[in-house]
Amino acid sequence: MENKMNRRGFFAAMGKFMGLAAVAPAVLGGVFSNQANAQEKRRSAGPGASAVAGSMVDVNDPIAKAVKYVEDFQKSPASKGNKCATCGFYAKKEMHGATEVGTCTIFAGKLVNANGFCASWNKKA
Ligand code: SF4
């Protein structure tokens, strides 16, 4: 009788193990796949993209005010048609919907609008 119980217990345990063995690769594959995707995103961001860049520059930020940063160059007569996308300090990073954004040397760790402009605009070489 005890042998029968042990056998039953053994098969129950094997059933659980086999179930786990069948599920584990799918779960672990998902984890590793997500890690690989995150690494690929970091790589494709390019050398000009900072790992900490993420949030947009606030136009009310003291530095933004000091350099008269605007998110739309057309709202600044001083731009004379120039914008971040043509500035030497700008590096394209990603799209936010239909809006291109990128890093700017002046605003470390932040993103500027490609159509933005500030008084430090410098023609891209
Ligand atoms: S320095 Fe250039 S890229 Fe940066 S905010 Fe000013 S115009 Fe835009």
Residues whose N, C-alpha, C, O or C-beta is under 5 A from the ligand:
A	BS01	SF4	K83 C84 C87 F89 Y90 C104 I106 V112 G116 F117 C118 S120 W121 N122
